[in-house]
Amino acid sequence: MFCLHYFPKLKNDAFLRACHGQETNHVPVWCMRQAGRYLPEFREFRAGKDFFETCRSPAACCELTLQPLRRFPFDAAIIFSDILVIPQAMGMDVQMVAGKGPTFPEPLKEPEDLLLLQPKVDVNKELGYVFKAITLTRHKLDGKVPLIGFTGAPWTLMAYMIEGGGSTTHSKAKRWLYRHPEASHKLLKMLTDVIVEYLLGQVAAGAQALQVFESHAGCLGPVEFQEFSLPYLRDIARKVKDQLKESGQDVPMIVFAKDGHYGLEDLSQSHYEVVGLDWTIDPRSARERTGGKVSLQGNMDPCALYAPKERISEIVKKMLEGFGTRGYIANLGHGLYPDMDPENVGAFVEAVHTHSRHLNLK
Ligand SMILES: Cc1c2[nH]c(c1CCC(=O)O)Cc1[nH]c(c(CCC(=O)O)c1C)Cc1[nH]c(c(CCC(=O)O)c1C)Cc1[nH]c(c(CCC(=O)O)c1C)C2
């Protein structure tokens, strides 16, 4: 798949350089859920509109992606969308219920239900609206910063498809792993195939980096992770990279396995350039355990944004000292919450830029 678009020249390549472990003047920074409800302009724009209708409007996705960049000097943009567009593309109904989050009226219950899923998803037809949003946003960004595309990882998507929404235990989905391992692998493989096509389509549309969200790694133990998550994460990176190599493209990939600290060594040897970290991992130990093989991204506790600005600055400085300034992308350990103060997000970004420039001069 070749990229047929001509896009404005990139002006700030700090994020892409850091993904590849190259030197940068400052440490690049972005925030998971930077296009989100903590911004009053986001709430105003989204008011009264259905969530997935918004996802299907390229113009709306473009506007929501750009909003945080008008306020803060983030070093990357992430396309506004959701991980649950994939189960939709496979034929499942998903609704966003106010106060409850994503809901599947008819989740998968038994292995026979896999027959209800589309066996061969036409990704261009079903998810073309995401590709259009990416192309439009890439033009509108005007080369200010790179645009990140993303997907949910197979296990995380499987968990939603079986739980029917968010869950604290994921016991319904884990029941499949223990009771129906073969059907679980079948579903994970189906998801992997769609995800690979989806990521390649995002790159063809203009995505300059890709993040894979394994948000529910934490409910797996090391043994289940090895069997039901890691092989598929590896497959995705390998297949996407093999295809991109054929067309001479080099797009860095980030894997973020939330609460998957037990898998850090493996994740650093899974063909991803960057491993994203949640806040339960100490920066220095993450560097030791990944042995300089990958760049790292993360990992301030999002709740540290409730602290006064001076304290945020101190926390950021410590984090930068722990990770070092090379091969590092500053971020939170998970997404921003709706009640966070945009001013403190600004303080976080500024602290990353200021402290990292100082550290680089030392
Ligand atoms: C802003 C937003 C999104 N999704 C949802 C919201 C809030 C609802 C709204 O605006 O009305 C519902 C929305 N979508 C989802 C949830 C979580 C539900 C749950 O598990 O309880 C909610 C509330 C599912 C989802 N969706 C996503 C993940 C992976 C990241 C993570 O671990 O948080 C997950 C798990 C990815 C996602 N989702 C979104 C982005 C946009 C880009 C950005 O980061 O700025 C991204 C990357 C956008």
The ligand as a Gaussian input file, in Angstrom:
#p B3LYP/6-31G(d) Opt

LIG

0 1
 C      -12.714000      11.275000      24.427000
 C      -13.163000       9.852000      24.410000
 C      -12.659000       8.830000      23.536000
 N      -13.335000       7.664000      23.812000
 C      -14.257000       7.901000      24.810000
 C      -14.171000       9.253000      25.205000
 C      -15.040000       9.944000      26.240000
 C      -16.461000      10.054000      25.817000
 C      -16.898000      11.320000      25.107000
 O      -16.135000      12.166000      24.668000
 O      -18.116000      11.503000      24.995000
 C      -15.200000       6.895000      25.329000
 C      -14.591000       5.647000      25.859000
 N      -13.945000       4.718000      25.086000
 C      -13.478000       3.710000      25.887000
 C      -13.774000       4.029000      27.227000
 C      -13.370000       3.212000      28.462000
 C      -14.515000       2.426000      29.001000
 C      -14.137000       1.436000      30.062000
 O      -13.361000       0.516000      29.802000
 O      -14.648000       1.566000      31.175000
 C      -14.520000       5.220000      27.218000
 C      -15.122000       5.931000      28.395000
 C      -12.697000       2.579000      25.372000
 C      -11.343000       2.966000      24.989000
 N      -11.006000       3.899000      23.998000
 C       -9.651000       4.024000      23.904000
 C       -9.085000       3.115000      24.809000
 C       -7.603000       2.861000      24.943000
 C       -6.974000       3.856000      25.844000
 C       -7.284000       3.664000      27.304000
 O       -6.844000       2.640000      27.864000
 O       -7.966000       4.540000      27.853000
 C      -10.114000       2.471000      25.510000
 C       -9.996000       1.421000      26.592000
 C       -8.851000       4.861000      22.977000
 C       -9.264000       6.245000      22.730000
 N      -10.524000       6.792000      22.882000
 C      -10.491000       8.110000      22.489000
 C       -9.209000       8.392000      21.996000
 C       -8.922000       9.714000      21.310000
 C       -7.623000      10.273000      21.166000
 C       -6.995000      10.828000      22.424000
 O       -6.362000      10.057000      23.164000
 O       -7.009000      12.060000      22.590000
 C       -8.420000       7.241000      22.194000
 C       -6.954000       7.044000      21.891000
 C      -11.632000       9.036000      22.505000

